[in-house]
Amino acid sequence: MKARCVKGKGERFFERLGGDDFFVDQEHLYLACPLDPQIHAELSGQDPLEKDAQAFETKEPKPRIIFHEGVPYVETVSWKHLMQHADILFPHTAQKIRNQSLRDLRIRAKWQGLHPCLEHVEMVVFQVLPRFVRVPFSVKGSKDRAAALAAWLAKRVSLPIRYWRWTEEMEHEKKGGSAKGFDGLQEPRDGDRPRRVSVQELRQAVEGALTGRYRNTVLKQESRLRERMQLFAHWPTEARAFMLYVFTRGALEVDGFGFFHRAFDGALVVYKRTGRYALMDYYHRLYLFPDCRVAVSPLDLWPVVVEKYKHPLLARHQPWQRICLGRAPQGRSWTAANIFRSIEDGLNALYYGYDARKRNGYHSLDQLPGSDREVHFEDLRIPGDETSRLLENIPVTNAWT
């Protein structure tokens, strides 16, 4: 079933304004609102409404009503909040302007936004990665090991040419300038009387606010990136291009080890893939488990499984589950040694933690008579006639039991 592209509520806002114009003051928008004839007559009898564009103050706080050429305009949307939350109210427009801002600023890469702590990314690349990835002796014996490792990784990930060009441009360009101004509808100042504007002017004001916000944000991040890249000014071009790659892309994977920025909270997630492995049950029947990523983040050094996964040491069949370790990894700070230790704990638990004789964990591979459970493993069981073929290069990790 194909997904339909539906306009957000913000995009439909302009279409539902009604009329070609409205009024705006420092705080609110006043939309045309034809009233019931009786109510209109009662309001028109008030003295303040005899003059156009005069506010009608009621004893109740809000809303205010102004009249212009006999048409009432009712106070509705907060101007300040409309500008402040324009990116949420108008997501499609915001995405379009964001992409245009990136093109105007000549960003050569797939800009994902810089991680709040670039030092964490560097620590993972230069301290954690060598513990999981086999690095050549030429890199380990290099005088500047970090630069040599970055240059080697640039070749391993087949670094796109745009990062090389961006690195060369950064050597010759000056630091980014200020964002261009916008000549559209400006935010009203204190003391301004309500003034008449059109729907087109409001649309331009929203687009101008979003353009300025995104340009300023990207310029600040680019300036921060340039300052950080100054630390690697003496490195070879390929090494500096690799640092641009990991800083701006926010993700990397080499030989099953990698990291990425989690979408729903922006946390840096560091992981190691398990590869395929097999477990044995009480009756010596084998079960083939697929590859998954065992990961940790600065928010929680308890290892989790990224994918939707099932295992005797996982409580449910869903993603981002904590792995049963038998003990809590308390008191661990975000250091390279603790990242390595937590990921290793998670991998060892999946590989060797299940004892077929004791049937430990949340579930057992073989279903006990009379038991009813939510997670089943029959679909992972290897048929006897296919055991030798499937397990040729796949280890049975709990065979010791």
N, C-alpha and C positions, 0 to 999 in steps of 0.2 A: 504494500500500500504506500503510495507516494505521499510525502508530507506536503502540505499546502503552505505557501508563504502568506502569512497573515500579518497585516499591519498592526503595529503596537498601538496602545491606547493614545500614546503621545502623538503618533502620526495622524490619527483620526481627529485629534483635537482641532487642527486647523480647518478640517472639513466640516466640523460641527459648530463652529463659532456662530454662524448665522449672520448674514449681513456682510457688508464690505469693510466696515470700520468699527472702532470702539474707542474707549478712552483709557488712559493710563496715567497714574500718578506715581508717587515714590513707592507706594506699598502694594497696590493692587491693580488688576485689570477690571474694567467696567464693561460688561457685555450688554448689547442691546437685548431687552427682555420685554416684549409687548405684554402688557398686563390685561387683566379682566377690565372691561369698560368701567364697572362700578369702582374698582380699586383705583383705576387711572383717574377717575373723576375726583375721588377723595384726595389722592395725592396732589392733583393739580390745584386743589383748593388751598393748599398750604402756601403761605407767603413766600418761603424761600424758592419755590419752584416757578415763580413768575418770571425769573430771569434764567436765561440759558446757562448751562454749565455751572450751576450752583449746587452744592452738595445738600442733600436733604438728610438732616440728622434726626434720628428717632431717639426715643428714650432708651430703647434696647441697644446694647452694643452690637453693631453689625446686623445686617449689611447696610452700607450707605448706598444712596441712589442719587444719580445726577440726571438732569433732563437736558436734552439738546434738540432743538427744533421739534419739541413735543414728544420726543421718543425717550423713554426712561432707560438708563444704563445702570445695571445693578452690579455692585461690587462682588467679584467672584474669586478669581485665582490670584494668589500672592505673586507679585512680580519678582520679588527677591527669591522665593523658593523655585519659581519657574526657571530662572537663570541658574540657580544653584544646582538643581537636579535635572538639567536639560539632557544630560547624557543618559539618564534612566528613563525619562519620559519620552525621549525621541531616539530609541536605540538604532534604528536603521539610518537615520540622518547622522547620528553620532559616528557610526562605523564608517560611513562614506567620507565624512570630513576627516576622521582620524587617518584613513588610508591616504587621502589627498595631502594631509599635512606631512605624512612620512615621505611621500614622493617629492613634495616641495623642498623638504629639508635634505634630500638626496641621501636618504638612508639606503645603503646598498644591500643590507641583509634583511632577513625576516625578523624584524624587531619584535621581541616578545616583552620588552620592558626589563630593566635591570633588577636583579634580586637586591633586596635591601642590604644584604651583607655579602659583598663580593669576596670577602676574605674566606667565607665558608666554601664558596665554589673553588677557590684556589687550594684550600686545604684538602678538599675531596680529590682534586686532580693530582696534586703533587705528593700527598701523604697517604691517602687511602687507596687510590687506584693501583699503585705499584704493589700493594699487598695481595691484590686479586688478579692482576694481569701480569703475565710473564714479560718483563722488560729486557731488551737486549743488554749484554754486558757492556757494549760500547756506550750506552746511555748511562748505565750505573757508574761507569768509570770516568765519565766526562767531568771536566773541571767545573762547569756550570750545569749541574744535573737537571735543574728545573727547565732551563732553556733547551737542553738536549731532549728532555722528555716531551716538551711541547712541540718541538720540531718533528719528533718521531710520531706523535699522535696526529699531527697534521697530515702525515702520509697515510696513517691507518684509517682515518675517517674520510679520506678523499676530499679534502677541503675544497669547497666551491671557489671558483676564480674570483667571485665578487669580493671575498674577504681579503684576497691579496691586493686587489685594486683599492679597496677601502683603506688598507694599511698604508699603501703608498700615498694616498691622498692625505691621510692624517699627518704625514711627515711634512707636507708642503702647505697645507691649509692653516689658516688662523683658527682660533677658537670660535665656536658658533656665536653669531650676533643675536640681537634681541629680535623678538617676534614682530611681524608687521602689525600695524594698527588696523582697526576696522572702523569704517565710516558709517556704519548702519545706525540703527536706533540705539541711543545711549541710555543708560540707566538714569531715571529722573533724579534730580537733586532735591535736597530738603527745601521746602517752601514752594516747589513748583506746583502750579495748579494743574488739574487734570487736563490733558491735551488729547486731541483727536489723532488717532493713528490708524493705519490700514493693516489688514491681515498680512499683506506682503511685507510691511515694515516689521511686524512681529516675527515673521519667519526669518527675515534677514538678521534680526537681533539675536534670535536663538542660534542661528548658524554662526554668527560672529562670535558669540560667547563660547561656543564649542570650539571654533577654530583657534581663538586665542588661548583657550585652556589647553588644548592638545599641543599646540606649537610650543607653548611655554614649558609644558611637562617634558616633551621630547628634547627640547633644547637644554633643559636642566640635566636630564639623564645623559645626553650626549656630552655635556660639559663634564659631568661626573665620570663618564667613561674615559674621556681624554685624560683627565687627571690620573685615573688609575693606570692607564696605559703608559704613562710616563715612567712607571717603575720598570717597564720592560723595554725602554728605549734602546738599550744596548744589545738586545736579543736579535737573532736573525729574523728576516722578514717572515719566514714561514712560521716561526714560533709566535711572533706577535699576531699574525693572522689567525692562528689557532686560538689565542686568548680572546680576540674579538668574537670568534665563533662561539665559544662557550659562554661568554658574558652576555651576548645579545640573543643567542638562540635559547639559552637556558637549559640545554639538555645534551647528553652525550652517552654513547654506549660503545664499549670496546670489549670484545671477548666475553660477553655476558655480564660485564659490570657496567653500571651507568648511573645517571642521576637525571632528574627532571624537576620542574616546578609544578607542584600539584595545583590543579585548576581551581578547586573550590576554596582554598585558603592561601595559596601562594607559597606553601612550605617547600623547602628543598628536600626532595626524597632521594635517598641513596639506596641502590639495590644491587643484588647479585642474582643471576638466574640459576635455578637448580639444574636445568637440563632434565631429560627424562630419566627416571629411576624406577625400580621395582621394589615392592614390599611383599613379605611372605606372611600368610596367616597361620593359624594354629594347625591347620591340616596340610601345611606346606604347599598350598596353592598360591600362585603368584598374581600380583596386581600391578599393572603398569600405570604409573602416575605421569601426567604431562608436565611440561616445563612451566615454571611460574617464577615470579620475582619476589624474593624476600627482601624487605625494605625497612629502613628506619628514617626518621625525620627529626629535626631539632625539637619539635613539640613533644615527641615521644620516642625514646630509645628502645622501647619494646618492639621487637621485630614483628612485622605483619606481612601478610601475603597480599600483593597488590591486586591480582586477578580474582575473579570468582572461582573459588577453588574448594575442594573437599579433601579431607585428610583425617585420620583418626585423632590427630591432635588439634583440630580446628572444630569449634563448637557448631558452626553452621556451614551452609554452602552459599557463600557470598564473598564479595571483595572486601579488602581492608580489614581482615580478621587478625586479631592477635594470635600468635602461636603459643600453645601451652608449653612452657619451659620447665615447669615444676618448681620454679622460684621466680621471684620478681627481680628484674634488673634495676634495682634502686640505687640512687646515688651516683649515677653515671652522667657526666657532663658531656657537652658536644665537642669531643676531641677525636682525633684520628684513631687513637687506640680503642676508644669506647665504641666508635662506629664499627670498626673492624670486629670487635668482640661481640657486639650485639647481632650483627649480620651472621657471623659464624655460629652463634647460639641458635639462631633461627634455622640455618641450614642443617646443623647437626640434629636439631629436633625433628625436622621433616625426614631426614635420612635415617637416623639411628634411634630416634626417641620411642618408636612404637615397638613394644615387646609382644610378640605373637603369643607367647605362653601366658602372660599376665593379662593380655587384652587391655592394656592401660590406655588412658586418654578419654576423650569424650565419646568415642565410638570404637567398635571393633570391626575388623575387616570382614570376618565371618559372622553371620547373624546367629545369635544364640536361639535355641528352641523356645518358642513362646514369647519372644521379645518383639516389640513393635518400635520402630525408630524412624526418624525423619530423613536421615542421610544413609543412602545405600551405596555399596561399592561393587555390586555385581557387574555393572557396565565396564569396570576397569579390570575385571578378572581376565587373565590370559588363558585361552584354551590350551589344553595339554598338547595338542599336535602342533601348535605354533610357538611353543615356549623356546625351543632352540633357535628359531629364526628371529624372533623379536628380541631375545635377550643376548644376542651375539655381542653387542657393544654397549649393553645397558646393565649396570650393576644392580644386584639385589642387596640393598644396603643393610637390611636387618637379618641377613642370613645367619648371623651368629646366634640368634635365638633358637 
